[in-house]
Amino acid sequence: MTRERNERLVALLQEADWSRAQTAAAYNRVAVETLNGEVRENSRIGRSHVSMWVSGVQPSGIAPAILCQTLSRRLKREITYRDIGIAASTSPAHGTLDWRIDPLIALSDLGSGVDSDRRQLLADGVYSAAALVLPDETWWDAMSRPPSKESVKAHRVGRGDVETVRELTLGFSRMDQRRGGGHGRRAVDAYLRHEAHDLLQGRFTDDATRRAMFAASAELAYVSGWMAFDNSENGVALQRFNTAVKLAARSGDAPLSGHILRAMAHQALDMGFRREALQIAQASVRGERYAAATPRERALLGVVHARTLAATGQRHAAVRALLRANDDLSHAHDGIREPDRTFFFGEASLAHETACTLRDLGDHQRAIKEFRRSVRTRGAAFRRTHAITLGYLGATQIAQGSVEEACATWTSVLDAMEDGIHSGRARQRVVEMRSLLSPYRKRGIPAVGALDARAASCLMHLA
């Protein structure tokens, strides 16, 4: 039987301006990020696979989900199975996160392990635009209402239990800043599934304690999500953020909800979903999420909002948001009790995000100045973010033609990576480094050859 050429896929590849080989290479990058070493059918493909799919052969195994995700990132919109001309049926949950699922049920499902999480995410469409749609205001109102009844058999939960969860959260968050998200996330998930889950089902001394426990657990789920995001496990991260938002909504803590939405916007922006990132960032600064926040947290929410505005071409709005974020941070002082979750955000972090905003606005000179300010003012406890900042700085320098200066900056990235940072985002800076060095490899620049060889060795050992 003669197969029909897949014209839908052909049209998308033409829109993406990709050859068969480029499509396969992009597919493989997404597959590596998603599977994190797990071998599945079509976990790696070649140009011949793309040619067969174009000729009408139906992709099998994980190929449909990975192909949709690959094209979604390139084209900056959600690409579905139908869009790529695949007739196979998909689950009703394809690409979505169900906001109706109780967060306690979500916590109890964490124990299936990273591999099972990843299989489910692949079955449901991995990371997609559809999964970034937020619930409406009626959902937020319903989630914040106290429960109608409480189990009389549950154990008593007091403020000391809340403080225990908070201390654990801060400890893992600090480790993430030092070493990257590749350290310890499974331990966080195990605690969420067992201890935190049981505490959330306890008998609370009062409603304030109940809300505080939901807020503390939300922050821990957020840390799990951020660690997964930093380690390039993006589907897992989105599920954790989803659970964290639900727990925060139950607590009634509006600024905490804004903090988690800010992280979701940051991730969406990094993944290339600019429009969705802007929508989420706008939600993070809406109403009490911004108005009730402390100055440091307002600055954090605001500067990520500025980045999403810049990424969507809204220059004047982005500049206004940057100015407001700087003003907000200037009002932070020791007399104001800031939440522990903002411990990492100060001058260095604001400079980093400001630089990213300016870079996306095309102002490379000022971006370089802000990246340098970030590098100069960041403390030693924030080594992971320091490596990422240096990576961005080098990329901006080479875009300006300063090749040897970029090489000197990127040498510092490799120094940090080789000192025990386990971070998918930091590793991506090294991948980007080699890509940007490629046009200069045959020009006989000593610094380029030495750095490229060292970067290749670094990636081999981090694989």
N, C-alpha and C positions, 0 to 999 in steps of 0.2 A: 504494500500500500504506500502510495506516494505521500510524503510529509509536506505540510504547508509551511513555508518560510514564516518565521515569527516576526511579522512586521512591527508589532508593538515594541518588541525588544530592540529591533533595529533602529526605530525612531528614537528611543531613549538613549541608545549608545551614540547616535549622531548628535543628539542634544548635549550629551555629556562631553562630546568631542574626544572620545576614547577609541583607540584601536582595540582589536581583540586582546592583544598582549597587555595593554594598559588596563583594560577591564579586569583581566585575570590577576594582575598585580594588585590592583585596588581591592578586589575580592579577597585575596589572600591576606592582606593587611587587616581587614575587618574580621576575617575568620580567626586569625591568630589572637587578636584582641578579645574576641568573644569566647573562644574555646579555651584559651590559656593552657595550651598543651594537650588537650584532649583530642584524640584521633577519632573522627567520625567520617561517614561517607561524604565525600566531596568537601572535606575540611581543607583540602588544598587542590587547586585546579591549575590548568594551563590554558593557553590560547585556544587549543583544540576543543576544550569543553565549551568555551564561548561560541566557537564556530558551530558546534553541534546544536547548541541551544538556539542559535539564530536560524539554523536550518529546519528547526521544528521539533527536535528532541526535547522532551520535557525534563527539566532539571529534577534531580532526585536527592534524597537524603536531606542534609541541612541547606542545600544549595538555594532553594527558593527564598528562605528567610535571609540568608547572607547576601544574596543578590539584591533583594529589595532594600536591605539596609545600606549596601554599598552605593546604590544609585540614589537613595534618599539623601545621603551625605553629600554626594556630588552635586545634585540638582537642588538641594536646599528645600525639599518638600517631601511629603510622605509618598513613597512608591509602593503600591500594593501588588499582590499576586496578579490581580486582574490587569494592572498597568503593564506588567512584563509578559502578559500573554500566557499565564499558567492556568490551566483549567482545574488543577487539583483543588479540592475544597479545603477550607481552613477552619479552625475552631472559631466559635463565636467571639472568643476573647482575643482574637488576633490583634496584636498591637495595642491592646488597651490595658489599663489598670482599673480594676473595679473598686470605686470609692465606697461602694456599699458594704464591702467585706469588713467585718469587725476587726479592729487592730489586734485584739487578743488572739483571734484565729490566725492572723498573719504571723504573729510572734510564735505561735505553736508550730507553724510550718517551717520555721528556720532550721530545724534539726535535721532536715533531709540532706544537708551537706551542699558544698559548693557545686559539685558535679550535677546533682539533681536539680539544683536551682537553675543551672545553666541550661540543662535540657528543657526545662519548662519554659525558660525565656526564649529559647530557640523555637519551640513549638508555638509560642504566642507572638512571634514576630520580632524578638530581640528588642532593640531600642527604636521607637518610632515616634512620629509626630502625634499619632493618635493617643499614645500613652501620656502625652504632656498636657492634655486637656484637663483643666481644673474643674472641680465641682462648683455649683452655684451657691449663692448666699444662704439659701434654705438649708443646704447640707451643713454649712458651718454653724448655723443656729441650732440645728438638731443635735449636732455632735457635742455642743457645749453644755447641753442640759444635764443635770445630775441624774444618775440611774434611778429608776422607780423603786428598786428593791435591792437589798444586799444579802448575800448568803450568811446565814446565822452560824454555819459550820466553819467559815473561813477564819484564819488566824488574824490576830490583831496587828495592824500596821501603823507605826507612828513616825514622828519626824526623824528619829534616828535612822530608820530604814531609808528614808528619802536621802539623807546625807550620805549614806553608804553608796547609793547609786550615783550620786553627784560626784563623789570622790573618785569612783571607778571611771566615770566618764571623763573627768579632767585628766586622769592618769593616762588613759588611752589616747586622748586627744593630744597631749603633750608628746607622747611617743610617736604618733603619726607625724607631727611637725618635725621631729628629729630624724626619724628613720624612713618615713613614707608609709603608704597604706598597705604595703605588702607584709607588714609585721602585725600579727595579732588579731586580725579581723574575725577569724573563726572563734577565738576566745570570747570576743564581744558578742557574737551571735549566740554562743552557748549560754552566756549569762542572760541575754535577752529571753531566750526560749525557756529557760528554767526559772532562775531566781526572779527576774523582773516580771515574768508572766504570772508567777505565783503571788508576788506582792501586789500586782494590779488587781488580783481577785480577792484581796484580803478585806478585813473589816477595818475601816479607817477611823481614827479617833475623832475626826471631824471632816467636813467637806473641804476645808482648806488643805488638809493633809492629802486627801484624795487627789485634788487638783495638782498638788505639788509632786506627788508620785507619778502621775501621768506625764507631767512636764519633764521630770527627771528621766523617765524612761524614753520619752520622745527625743531628748538630747542624746541619749546613748544610741538609739536607733539611727539618729542623724549621723553620729560619729561613725557607725558601721557603714552607712551609705557613703560618707565622704571618703573613708578608707578604700572602699570598693571602687569609687570613682577615681581616686588617685592611682589605684593599681590597674586602671583600664578595664575593670569588670563593670561595664556601664549598665548592662541590663540589671544586674544584681543591685547596683547602686540605686537605680531608679525605684526598684521595689522597696528598698530600705527607706528611701526618702518618702515614698508613699505611706509607709507605715508610720514614720515619724510625724508626718503632717497629721495623720489621723489621731495619734496620741496627743499631739499638741492641741488639736482642736478640742479633744475631750477635756484637756486641762483648762481651756479658756484663756490660755496665755497668748495673746495676739502677737506681741513682738517675737516670741519663740516661733510661731507659725511663719512670720515674715522671714526669720533667720533661715529656716529650712527651705522655704520657697526661693530665697536668694541662692542657696546652694543648687537647687534644681535648675534655676536660670543659668547659673555659671556652667553647669554641666551641659545644658542644652546648647549654650553658645559654643563651648568647646567642640561639641559634636556636629556643629554646622547648622543647627536648627534655630536660625536667627529670629524669625518671626515668633516662634513659640517661646524662645528665651525672653523676648521683650514682653510678651503677654504675662509670663510668670513673674518677671521682675516688676512689672507694673502692679501685679497683685501683692507683691511683697512689701510695697511702700504705700499700699492703700489703707486709709482709715487708721484704726488703732495700732495696726502692725508697725507703722512708722511713728504715729503721734505719741503712743505710749512707750516707745523705746527710749533707752538712754542715749546720750550723744554719740558714744562710740559705736553703738549698734546702728544708729541712724546713718552714720557715715558709711558703715559697711554695706547696709542695704542700698544706700544712695549711689555709691560708686559702682556697684554691679549694675544698677539700673542705668547709669551713665554708659557703661560698656555696651549694653544691649541697644541703647539709643544710637550709639556710634556705629555699631555693626549693621544697623538697619538704615544708615544714611541720614539720621536726624542730627545734623551737626550742632545747630544752635541749642536744641534741647539737651544734647549730650554735654555741651559746655556748661549750661546752667546747672545741670545735675552734678557735674564735677565741682563747681563752685560751692554748691550747697553742701556736698559731702565734706569738702575741706573746712567749711564753716562749722559744720556739726562736730568734726573731730577737734576743732580748736576749743570747743566748749567742754570737752571731756577733761576732768581733773580728779584728783585723789578724793575730793569730798563727795563725789557721786559714786554710789555703789553700782558698778557695772556687773552684768551676769558673767559667770566664769567662761561661758562659751565665746566671749569676745576677747579672751586673753591674748590671742595672736594678732589682733588688729590694732596697728598703730601707724606711725609715720611711714615705716618701710612698706607695709601692706598697702596703704593708701597710695604711695608713690608707684608701686607695682601696678595696681589697677588703673591709676591715672595714665601711666605709660602705655598700657594696653589700649586704653581708650584713644589716646593721641595717635598711636600707631595706626589704629583702624580708621582714624580720621585723615590719615595721610601725612601727619605732622611728625616726620621721623626724627628731626633734630630735637624737638622738645621731648619726644618719647625717649630718646637716648638719655637725655638729661634726667628724666624721672626714673628710668631704670637704674641709672648710676646712683641716684639719691637713695633708692631702695636698697641697693647692694651696700652702700656706705652705712646706712642706719640700721640694718637688720642685725639682730642679736644671734649669737651662736646656737641658741636653742631651736632655731628655725631653719635647719640645714636643707630640708627637702625643698621648701619654697625658695630658698636662696639659689639652689641649683636651677630651678625652673626660671627664676628671674634672669640669671646669667645666660641661660639658653635663649630666652627672648631677646636679651640685649645683643648677643652675638648675631642673631638673625637680623635684627634691625640695622646693626653696623654693616653687615655684608650687603644688605639691600642698598646702603648708601655708598657702596664701593670700597669700604674700609676693610679689605680682606685680612691683612695681617693683624689689625686691631681685633677683628672678630675672632681670629684664631687664638689670640691671647686670652680673650674672654672665655672662649669655649674650653680652653685648657683648664680653667678653674672649674667648669662644669664637670669635666672628667675627674678632676681631683676629688670633688664632692661625691660623685657616683661610686668611685672606687673605695670610698671610706665607709661603705655600708648602707647606702640609701637604696631602698627597695620601693620604687615608685614607677608605675607605668607612664605617668605624665612626664617625669624626669627622663625616663628612657626614651620617650618620644622626642624630646629635645635633641638627644644624641642622633636619633634616626634623621631628624630634620637637618641637623648639622651636616651629616654626610651628604644628604641630598643637595644642600646649598653649596657645598664644597665641590660638587661634581664638575661644574664648568671650569674650575680652576686647577684640576688635577694635572693637566698636561702643560701647564704654563711654567713649570720649573720653580715654583715658589716653595722654598724649603719648609716653611711653617705649615703649609697646606698638606704636604706629603706626610710629615710627622704626625700632625693632628689626625688626619684621616686614618692612618694605620692604627693609631691608639684608639680612636673611636670604634673602628671595626673590631678590635680586640675586646673592648669594653662591652660591645653588644653581644659578642659571642659568649662571654662569661655571664651576661645577664639573661641570656635566653632561657 
